[in-house]
Amino acid sequence: MLESLINAGDISLLDLLFPNGKGYYYRPLLYYTFVLDRDLWGMQESIMHFENIALHGFNTVLLFFVASTLVKLTTGRQDRIVPFMASLFFVIHPINTEAVNWISGRTDVLAGSFVLLALLGLFSGIERNRSDLIVFASFSYLLACFCKETAVFFVPGAILILFARHSANDGWLRAFKEWRRYLYAGYFLAATTVYFAIRYLALSGGDSGVKTALQGTVGSEANILYNTKVFLKVLGFYAKKSVIPWPQSFAIVSVSDFYVVAGILLVVFCIFLLIRRDILSAVTLAGVGLASAALLVVMSRLAWTPIAERYLYLPCIAFCIAGSVASRAILTKIQTNRVAGVIFVTVLTAVAWSTVSRNIIWQDNLALFTDTVRKAPDFPPARNELALALNAQGRTREAKDLFKSNHLEASLKNREYGVLNAAGSLASDGKLDEAHRMLAENLDRRSKHYVAILKKIVEVNERRISSAGSPDELESIRRENVEHLIELHKTTGDPFYYYRIGQAYLALKDNVSARNYFILASDKSPEGAYYREPARKLARNLGAVKQ
């Protein structure tokens, strides 16, 4: 995605909102922040990492005010201890290190900002009985969806918060008799409708993300009993991870069946919270709802890591708030302040040490993927990333051995990513025909790596050209590249490929076709594209060619 942004020229937020194509993810607001990174500082990694840290710090401040507003709403008085505890544990919680350290994790951190704004507007609107704040909350929720689609799972929690008993005097049925609460809930449902309507229009060519999720959960590929077991097991595992995040790993590929019991207990606990129906219970259930979005990834194989710590960034917001309120109540009952202080300092020290250690590992790709492979030795994508890290460090022999020993099963999610690197390793060894054959055998239009494999074939073919054994073989390779470049333009719509096609035809001495494509590149390329002027000059130089 970042490579396509570099070559794309000027892009507006409207272009990202309505790309009029097809896609797997739809995160226009997130993508726009990357466009700003490109335009402001050339996508420098250090600055982009800093932005994630700054966003996390901003979220911590927001969480403090959200917790303050919640405490005032439920108790009628100010309490700075609970907000301080909630924001402190959130900022140093080890489970958040992945989302904050990984540049791609910005999708969770940015969505978290808008979910927190939605909570702040929601609690403030309830406290002050102001509908404009509820509108602000629902709009913030909509923006969160434009950062990461799993934010839609916040809606059930928001509705539960609206219909919760907001005080001890709030009777069991009183909430359901207030028409304003139905109106406020309608704002969130309307925002959800707007999100899916815009997404439908934007991905008019095909929404493979929603399609894949539906197939894995309720479609013909779904297995109800198996999915129920997976649901309970992963729910239990994530519940444990939220409280006890250790051991930590970038790739979690298997979970013990014993977590089914934890999942069942959590479901029972959620039923209890539904019956209790106070606002703290609703906040906790909002966190569970956000965490349940991660279950789609497991059942639908939506991402290369079926289970990941970054998926808990949004739920962690709710859990830190609810946990701090509950902890404050428990510690208050313990009359000995010394005991409470010792417990707090001990837990804080363990959490802080774990987070610092994990951050250090994330500073270096080799350290990160060495740790990942040590904890998941049979996970091919992790082994593939370790090989790339070794290669970047100049340890090419070890990298090549790892590429060769990496077994890529046909059913593996993102298998083609490993194929790309294995082919790259073969090409670097001079085995260009083997690399070409491997790539060609794995070329599949249905794969989200289709474009990447096409690009790699073109790259390998350009090297094969220099070692072609005969004029016929040379022409055959060049014509194959023309076909692939035309397909790349057809698939991506990037006018840069007009320029590449023109170059390929020029090499074939087909000056007429070359000129036509250079003209297209000049006319269709965005202002400021580096290849626009060269395309115009080449078209002009070929202008004397007889048609």
Summary of the structure (lengths in Angstrom):
residues: 547
radius of gyration: 26.9
end to end distance: 38.9
largest distance: 96.2
contacts: 1762
relative contact order: 0.08
helix: 75%
strand: 1%
